[in-house]
Amino acid sequence: MKIAKDTVVSLRYELSDANGTLLEKTDDPVSYLHGGYDGIFPAVEEAVHGKDVGAKFEVTMEPDEAFGEYEHDLVRVEPRNLFPDEIAIGMQFEGGAEDADDEDYMLYTVVDVTDDEVTVDGNHPLAGKTLNFVGIVTGVRAATAEELEHGHTHGEGGHLH
């Protein structure tokens, strides 16, 4: 079966930065619903469209095709007393403007802690980076009606979200 809209694609991949530093590697295949359901990068979808099981592919994605450009205005310095005593670099918090709706909340990562201030960054850790995605297609099957209705794949046990 060839990869087409409304198929479930399974693949193994390695993700590295422009310098060749390995950022992520899958040992077990990951699956996504193919055809514009936002389950994987659009550039990867385009690269595998029409391919069969066993196909190898490589995609280089500029920041705007991956996690976006780095936005300096998403870095905020907040008073230390707004955070728990055990605050540490790398911790993550959800936050937004005081009048923000739930949809406007972002995930912020703590990047610096002093006695008086905590610096948080709302950018994805890979924002601003060119990424190389190298993979192999390990499976292709028709999506179920339930997967199509929900817009994502389901595990072997069915609906798992």
N, C-alpha and C positions, 0 to 999 in steps of 0.2 A: 504494500500500500504506500502510495506517495503522500507526502505531507501536503495538506490542503486545508482550506478553511473548515473549521469545525472538526478537526482531528485532535487527538491528544498525543502530544509529542513527548517522548522521554529522551533525555540526553545526559551525558556526563560532560563536564567542562572544567577548564582552568581559566581563571581570571587573573591577569597581571597588569601592572602599570606600564607606562611607556619605557621605563628603564629595564623591564623584564622581571621585576620583583613580583613573585607569586603572592597574590592577595587572597585567593580562595580556590579551593579545588574540591570537587565532589568525588567521593568514592562510590556512592550509590547514585543511580540516576535520579534526576529531578524531572517532574512532568508539568506541562502547562497546556492550556487550551489554545490552540493555534487559530489565528484569524482576527486579531485586533482586540483581544479581551484583556490586554494589559498584564498578562501573566509572565512576560519576559520582555527584554528590550526589543523595540520594533526593528532595529538593525539586525538582530539575531533572527527574528521571525523571517525577515526578508531573505537572509542568507540561506535558511534551511527550506524555504518554500519550494515544493516540487521535488525534494530529495527523498531518498529511501533510507531504510534502516542500514546502518553501517557507514553512511556518508560522514565524512570529516569536513569541518569548516573552520574558518578563522575570520573574525570580524574585528576591525579596529574602530573604536567609537570615540569621537571627540566628546568633550564634556557635555555639550548640548544634546548629544545622543544617549547619554548615560545618566549621570546624577546632577547635571546642570553646572553652570559656572559657579565659582565660589563667590558668595555675596557677603562682603564685609559688614553690611548693616545688620546681618543676622548674629553678629557677635555682640553680646551684652555684658556689661559689668553691673552687678547687683550688690546691694549691701549684704554682708556676711550673715547678719541676723535673720535673713529671710530663709536660710537653709538649715537643715539639721546639723547637730554638733558633729556627727560622723561623716560629714561631706568629704569627698575625695575626688581627685582627678579621674575622669572616666565614667563617673556616675552620670545617669541620665534622668532628666525631669521633663515633664510636659508643662508647657507654659504658653502664654500669649498676652496680648494687651488686656487691660482690665475689663474692657467692654467686648471682648472677643467671644464669638460663638464657639461651640465645641469644635466645629469644622476648622476654625482658625487657629486652633492650638497646634503647636509644633513640638518636636522632640529636641531638647537642648542637651548637649554634652558638656560636662564641666571640664574646662581646659586649664584653669588656674585657680588656686585658692590662697588668699592671704588672710591675715588676722582681721582685716576690715572689709574685704571684697571677695566676690566669687565671679569669675569670668566664665560665661557659658556661650556655646556656639551652636546655632540652629542649622548650620550646613550639614549635609550628609558627609561622613568622613571621606568619601571619594569625590566630593564636588570639586570641580576644576581640574580633574585628572583625565588624561587620555587613557583609555583602557583597551586591552587586547583580550578578546574572548575566543578561546580555542575549544572546540568540542567535537563530539561524535554522537550521532543519532543512534540511540539504543532501542527505540520502539516507536511505532506509530499505530494508532487504532482509531476507529470512529468514536466520537464522543457520544455519551448517552444523552437521552432527552433531558434528564435531570441536570447534567453538567452544562448543557447548552442553556437551559433555563436559568441556572445560577451564575453562569459566566466564568466557571472555574472547574478544575478537575476535582474528582472525589477519589479517596483512597479505596483500597480493596474492600473495606467495610462499609462503603457508601458515603453518606453525607457526614463529613467530619469537621464542621466548623460551628 
